[in-house]
Amino acid sequence: MDAKARNCLLQYREALERDIRTSYIMDHMISDGGLTVLEEEKVKIEPTQQQRAAMLIKIILKKDNYSYISFYNALLHEGYRELAALLHGGVPVVSSSTGKDSAGGITSYVRTVLCEGGVPQRPVVFVTRKKLVNAIQQKLFKLNGDPGWVTVYGMAGCGKSVLAAEAVRDHTLLEDCFPGGVHWVSVGKQDKSGLLMKLQNLCTRLSQDDSFSQRLPLNIEEAKDRLRILMLRKHPRSLLILDDVWDPWVLKAFDNQCQILLTTRDKSVTDSVMGSKYVVPVESGLGKEKGLEILSLFVNMKKADLPEEAHSIIRECKVVECRHWGIFADLLHKWNQPEENTCVLRLQNICDC
């Protein structure tokens, strides 16, 4: 860990230990790889909340810049804005020339940029879909620094969010097209108050210095204006990723001359916004070979060693959706047990959904 980051943690250690609740912060850090499950257990066994916080800080002090950034982002996500502001001055600057990581050949630069932007990690069971990832990247390159929209659309459970995250897990793309970073927002189905909260949180994440330390915007129009200024002055040439957009009216709040990648079930959500528009359709099924590959990962077997029952599962379902994999693996484990008929019925019910 950089000396500046370490000194920041030491300087504000007492305030952090006094005020933070560790459970949700550790959830965030584990999800983006800044903390391990074993380290979480070491924290949990401490008897009091303050001792748990002290143990977490002690663990982070022994780790790297990435863990510092992960902790900083977790504070922001959990509403500890004042504490995050204390640590902001120590956030390490990561050079884009940093070498490769041990994790999947991804550079430390990419890993840090995505962590800072809140981009989800790869799922535990992950199978590449290079053709679709390349299609998304090509559309992002076409933006060429100009405002515009890249829409990844398809049915629920087809893997749109995983594909969007994978597309920006690329050193050249980030360095050449989005040197200002990426910023992930999980949108979902929202009413106006929910959208305002999403915008307030985004503005807070983007404005971590004194010149922009203002009160939170009070309405959507004010939040839209604040976001426009922040993106123009502080985060030019950055990418905003809006995940799981349901309604066209939501996008009007983000129609600020930005570069935006979004996932949605409905490609028409961008009909009323301005700028260049590109679309990438995602089919609802993965096909037999990809289906067998993912199922083999779930049950920890080589694809060639899968029993005939695995082929039966894929064949029965015809179209294999990502949201069903855990259920399929469970069915495969139980297939040759006495409740086989029940498994078949359950499988048919899943495939009819």
Secondary structure by P-SEA (a helix, b strand, c coil): ccaaaaaaaaaaaaaaaaccccaaaaaaaaaaccccaaaaaaaaacccaaaaaaaaaaaaaaccaaaaaaaaaaaaaacaaaaaaaaccccbbbbccccccccccccaaaaaaaaaacccccccccccaaaaaaaaaaaaaaacccbbbbbbcccccccaaaaaaaaaccaaaaacccccbbbbbbcccccaaaaaaaaaaaaaaacccccccccccccaaaaaaaaaaaaacccccbbbbbcccccccccccccccccccccccccccccccccbbbbbbbcccccaaaaaaaaaaaaccccccccaaaaaaaaaaccccccaaaaaaaaaaaccccaaaaaaaaaaaaaac
